[in-house]
């Protein structure tokens, strides 16, 4: 069964988009330092291992222009944490996937 990350990656690749996927904030930061991106689609709950820094914080400090092209995705109708509510002032969409286990 595909993870949500793998499913979103496959959908974007099928649309002829070049995709680089990261399963963690440190991995995303490494990719963002190594490559140029037109946009980012990210899970709203992704945090650093210390639980404090999120992708929006990091982009604001390191690449504010790209931070304006960040689209948040969430499995819930609204993100759960108060911090997530604050970052949702930018682009946000509810996760369009329904993964089933057979």
N, CA, C and O of each residue as an XYZ file, in Angstrom:
408
protein
N       0.846     -1.177      0.000
C       0.000      0.000      0.000
C       0.893      1.243      0.000
O       1.904      1.295      0.701
N       0.507      2.230     -0.789
C       1.248      3.483     -0.856
C       0.992      4.339      0.374
O      -0.122      4.372      0.899
N       2.027      5.026      0.828
C       1.846      6.042      1.863
C       1.262      7.282      1.188
O       1.257      7.369     -0.040
N       0.780      8.223      1.961
C       0.270      9.474      1.392
C       1.388     10.186      0.639
O       1.165     10.730     -0.443
N       2.587     10.182      1.210
C       3.728     10.804      0.542
C       3.946     10.180     -0.840
O       4.106     10.898     -1.827
N       3.951      8.859     -0.910
C       4.166      8.166     -2.184
C       3.018      8.430     -3.162
O       3.246      8.579     -4.363
N       1.790      8.487     -2.651
C       0.636      8.737     -3.514
C       0.683     10.140     -4.109
O       0.466     10.307     -5.309
N       0.963     11.143     -3.290
C       1.051     12.523     -3.790
C       2.201     12.631     -4.781
O       2.073     13.282     -5.818
N       3.312     12.001     -4.468
C       4.455     12.013     -5.379
C       4.075     11.404     -6.729
O       4.416     11.964     -7.771
N       3.379     10.273     -6.728
C       2.966      9.608     -7.971
C       1.987     10.466     -8.766
O       2.101     10.559     -9.988
N       1.027     11.093     -8.088
C       0.051     11.946     -8.765
C       0.756     13.122     -9.447
O       0.461     13.440    -10.599
N       1.670     13.756     -8.749
C       2.382     14.898     -9.334
C       3.281     14.466    -10.487
O       3.372     15.168    -11.495
N       3.944     13.324    -10.353
C       4.787     12.817    -11.444
C       3.935     12.503    -12.682
O       4.348     12.775    -13.809
N       2.748     11.929    -12.465
C       1.853     11.619    -13.582
C       1.416     12.890    -14.311
O       1.055     12.839    -15.487
N       1.448     14.007    -13.627
C       1.120     15.294    -14.240
C       2.324     15.947    -14.900
O       2.299     17.136    -15.218
N       3.380     15.163    -15.104
C       4.616     15.632    -15.739
C       5.343     16.704    -14.939
O       6.000     17.575    -15.510
N       5.225     16.639    -13.618
C       5.976     17.544    -12.749
C       7.228     16.843    -12.252
O       7.204     15.645    -11.971
N       8.312     17.581    -12.145
C       9.515     17.036    -11.512
C       9.283     17.088    -10.008
O       8.942     18.140     -9.468
N       9.464     15.964     -9.333
C       9.120     15.859     -7.918
C      10.308     15.353     -7.118
O      11.020     14.441     -7.538
N      10.506     15.958     -5.968
C      11.460     15.459     -4.976
C      10.679     15.355     -3.680
O      10.066     16.327     -3.238
N      10.700     14.180     -3.071
C       9.898     13.939     -1.866
C      10.794     13.821     -0.642
O      11.906     13.297     -0.711
N      10.290     14.317      0.474
C      11.003     14.238      1.747
C      10.020     13.771      2.816
O       8.880     14.233      2.871
N      10.470     12.862      3.654
C       9.614     12.312      4.706
C       9.808     13.008      6.047
O       9.127     12.681      7.019
N      10.735     13.967      6.108
C      11.001     14.651      7.377
C      11.446     16.081      7.097
O      11.842     16.411      5.979
N      11.378     16.919      8.115
C      11.829     18.299      7.961
C      13.324     18.377      7.643
O      13.695     19.131      6.743
N      14.202     17.641      8.331
C      15.627     17.711      7.970
C      15.901     17.284      6.521
O      16.751     17.866      5.847
N      15.174     16.264      6.051
C      15.343     15.825      4.668
C      14.851     16.909      3.702
O      15.485     17.154      2.676
N      13.734     17.555      4.022
C      13.222     18.650      3.191
C      14.208     19.813      3.165
O      14.451     20.396      2.109
N      14.772     20.149      4.306
C      15.745     21.238      4.369
C      16.960     20.931      3.503
O      17.461     21.813      2.805
N      17.438     19.694      3.540
C      18.582     19.303      2.713
C      18.242     19.474      1.231
O      19.025     20.054      0.479
N      17.072     18.971      0.809
C      16.669     19.101     -0.591
C      16.516     20.566     -0.997
O      16.910     20.954     -2.097
N      15.945     21.371     -0.113
C      15.751     22.791     -0.417
C      17.076     23.537     -0.547
O      17.174     24.513     -1.291
N      18.085     23.081      0.172
C      19.417     23.685      0.063
C      20.144     23.248     -1.204
O      21.009     23.966     -1.705
N      19.791     22.064     -1.725
C      20.512     21.489     -2.858
C      19.873     21.749     -4.216
O      20.556     21.646     -5.234
N      18.582     22.085     -4.264
C      17.852     22.188     -5.528
C      17.007     23.454     -5.573
O      16.716     24.061     -4.542
N      16.621     23.840     -6.782
C      15.687     24.946     -6.994
C      14.277     24.355     -7.122
O      14.097     23.295     -7.721
N      13.282     25.044     -6.557
C      11.902     24.581     -6.609
C      10.980     25.710     -7.038
O      11.196     26.873     -6.698
N       9.946     25.345     -7.792
C       8.914     26.304     -8.186
C       7.845     26.422     -7.113
O       7.265     27.492     -6.925
N       7.581     25.330     -6.411
C       6.542     25.307     -5.379
C       6.804     24.140     -4.438
O       7.592     23.240     -4.732
N       6.120     24.181     -3.295
C       6.224     23.103     -2.306
C       4.816     22.707     -1.891
O       3.971     23.565     -1.639
N       4.565     21.400     -1.821
C       3.341     20.856     -1.240
C       3.801     20.106     -0.004
O       4.635     19.205     -0.095
N       3.255     20.476      1.167
C       3.761     19.902      2.412
C       2.633     19.567      3.383
O       1.572     20.191      3.367
N       2.883     18.579      4.218
C       1.953     18.210      5.292
C       2.062     19.243      6.407
O       3.165     19.592      6.827
N       0.939     19.724      6.878
C       0.933     20.789      7.888
C       1.462     20.354      9.245
O       1.792     21.203     10.072
N       1.549     19.063      9.493
C       1.990     18.579     10.796
C       3.485     18.248     10.861
O       3.974     17.830     11.911
N       4.219     18.428      9.751
C       5.646     18.102      9.742
C       6.403     19.075     10.637
O       6.280     20.291     10.490
N       7.179     18.539     11.555
C       7.961     19.330     12.512
C       9.380     18.764     12.580
O       9.638     17.626     12.188
N      10.276     19.584     13.083
C      11.629     19.110     13.374
C      11.552     18.132     14.539
O      10.543     18.073     15.241
N      12.607     17.375     14.739
C      12.603     16.383     15.813
C      12.437     17.010     17.193
O      11.984     16.344     18.123
N      12.798     18.288     17.336
C      12.611     18.955     18.623
C      11.173     19.434     18.812
O      10.816     19.931     19.880
N      10.326     19.281     17.744
C       8.924     19.637     17.829
C       8.638     21.121     17.714
O       7.478     21.528     17.775
N       9.670     21.943     17.549
C       9.471     23.387     17.557
C       9.421     23.990     16.165
O       8.437     24.634     15.802
N      10.464     23.791     15.391
C      10.546     24.425     14.084
C       9.647     23.699     13.081
O       9.560     22.471     13.101
N       8.991     24.441     12.219
C       8.242     23.826     11.136
C       8.771     24.364      9.806
O       9.618     25.257      9.783
N       8.278     23.828      8.725
C       8.779     24.201      7.408
C       8.563     25.681      7.119
O       9.440     26.330      6.549
N       7.415     26.220      7.501
C       7.149     27.644      7.260
C       8.177     28.527      7.975
O       8.683     29.489      7.396
N       8.486     28.197      9.240
C       9.500     28.957      9.985
C      10.833     28.928      9.249
O      11.483     29.960      9.079
N      11.229     27.749      8.819
C      12.520     27.578      8.159
C      12.549     28.346      6.839
O      13.534     29.020      6.536
N      11.475     28.248      6.052
C      11.432     28.968      4.775
C      11.444     30.475      4.981
O      12.112     31.195      4.239
N      10.720     30.954      5.969
C      10.698     32.390      6.257
C      12.102     32.909      6.527
O      12.466     33.999      6.086
N      12.882     32.130      7.249
C      14.248     32.536      7.593
C      15.230     32.327      6.447
O      16.189     33.088      6.315
N      15.012     31.311      5.618
C      16.016     30.920      4.630
C      15.658     31.173      3.175
O      16.549     31.352      2.344
N      14.374     31.192      2.854
C      13.957     31.386      1.463
C      12.531     31.927      1.439
O      11.609     31.211      1.047
N      12.334     33.191      1.855
C      10.979     33.741      1.966
C      10.196     33.738      0.656
O       8.977     33.561      0.673
N      10.864     33.929     -0.468
C      10.160     33.910     -1.763
C       9.524     32.539     -2.010
O       8.363     32.463     -2.413
N      10.256     31.480     -1.776
C       9.704     30.132     -1.941
C       8.629     29.860     -0.896
O       7.670     29.138     -1.169
N       8.777     30.426      0.285
C       7.769     30.269      1.326
C       6.406     30.782      0.905
O       5.383     30.308      1.399
N       6.382     31.751     -0.010
C       5.104     32.262     -0.528
C       4.486     31.320     -1.552
O       3.342     31.508     -1.966
N       5.247     30.300     -1.961
C       4.743     29.306     -2.917
C       4.576     27.946     -2.253
O       4.694     26.904     -2.897
N       4.300     27.976     -0.963
C       4.104     26.767     -0.159
C       2.617     26.483     -0.040
O       1.849     27.349      0.379
N       2.206     25.277     -0.406
C       0.815     24.845     -0.272
C       0.777     23.766      0.794
O       1.443     22.737      0.680
N      -0.008     24.012      1.829
C      -0.145     23.044      2.919
C      -1.236     22.050      2.587
O      -2.252     22.396      1.983
N      -1.016     20.818      2.987
C      -2.003     19.759      2.837
C      -2.162     19.109      4.202
O      -1.189     18.953      4.939
N      -3.387     18.732      4.535
C      -3.633     18.112      5.832
C      -4.686     17.026      5.692
O      -5.621     17.156      4.902
N      -4.532     15.949      6.461
C      -5.507     14.865      6.448
C      -6.771     15.256      7.197
O      -7.819     14.643      6.995
N      -6.691     16.260      8.053
C      -7.856     16.704      8.814
C      -8.450     17.950      8.173
O      -7.810     18.600      7.346
N      -9.681     18.276      8.561
C     -10.347     19.451      8.007
C      -9.577     20.719      8.344
O      -9.455     21.614      7.507
N      -9.067     20.800      9.545
C      -8.207     21.905      9.958
C      -7.066     21.320     10.763
O      -7.272     20.357     11.502
N      -5.880     21.866     10.645
C      -4.748     21.377     11.431
C      -5.062     21.438     12.918
O      -5.841     22.278     13.369
N      -4.448     20.538     13.669
C      -4.800     20.378     15.079
C      -4.128     21.364     16.028
O      -4.749     21.771     17.010
N      -2.911     21.754     15.780
C      -2.187     22.571     16.744
C      -2.430     24.066     16.516
O      -2.651     24.490     15.381
N      -2.390     24.865     17.585
C      -2.526     26.327     17.427
C      -1.455     26.907     16.516
O      -1.718     27.856     15.778
N      -0.244     26.343     16.560
C       0.834     26.824     15.698
C       0.473     26.599     14.230
O       0.761     27.437     13.376
N      -0.163     25.455     13.945
C      -0.555     25.164     12.571
C      -1.611     26.137     12.094
O      -1.612     26.518     10.924
N      -2.511     26.548     12.972
C      -3.533     27.521     12.586
C      -2.872     28.827     12.142
O      -3.323     29.459     11.187
N      -1.820     29.224     12.823
C      -1.130     30.471     12.492
C      -0.474     30.396     11.120
O      -0.492     31.378     10.377
N       0.098     29.262     10.775
C       0.781     29.153      9.484
C      -0.197     28.932      8.341
O       0.178     29.056      7.175
N      -1.434     28.610      8.656
C      -2.410     28.345      7.616
C      -2.949     29.616      6.976
O      -3.866     29.550      6.158
N      -2.401     30.765      7.330
C      -2.800     32.009      6.681
C      -2.373     31.992      5.219
O      -2.784     32.851      4.438
N      -1.549     31.017      4.850
C      -1.143     30.881      3.455
C      -1.987     29.792      2.787
O      -3.029     29.413      3.321
N      -1.564     29.294      1.654
C      -2.332     28.300      0.902
C      -2.513     27.012      1.684
O      -1.579     26.510      2.309
N      -3.734     26.484      1.640
C      -4.071     25.289      2.407
C      -5.132     24.499      1.657
O      -6.091     25.076      1.146
N      -4.966     23.185      1.588
C      -6.026     22.346      1.023
C      -6.144     21.074      1.845
O      -5.151     20.533      2.330
N      -7.368     20.612      1.991
C      -7.601     19.361      2.701
C      -7.073     18.224      1.837
O      -7.218     18.251      0.614
N      -6.474     17.243      2.455
C      -5.931     16.095      1.746
C      -7.026     15.454      0.890
O      -8.053     15.029      1.417
N      -6.813     15.383     -0.419
C      -7.844     14.839     -1.294
C      -7.817     13.314     -1.398
O      -8.619     12.739     -2.133
N      -6.920     12.656     -0.685
C      -6.754     11.213     -0.823
C      -7.509     10.439      0.257
O      -7.599     10.862      1.409
N      -8.036      9.318     -0.146
C      -8.631      8.380      0.802
C      -7.936      7.040      0.553
O      -8.237      6.332     -0.408
N      -7.011      6.717      1.433
C      -6.261      5.471      1.275
C      -6.990      4.365      2.019
O      -7.446      4.547      3.148
N      -7.090      3.210      1.363
C      -7.771      2.070      1.968
C      -6.800      0.923      2.146
O      -5.864      0.751      1.364
N      -7.033      0.147      3.178
C      -6.263     -1.070      3.408
C      -7.110     -2.251      2.975
O      -8.263     -2.374      3.388
N      -6.560     -3.104      2.163
C      -7.302     -4.288      1.696
C      -6.713     -5.532      2.288
O      -7.195     -6.632      2.018
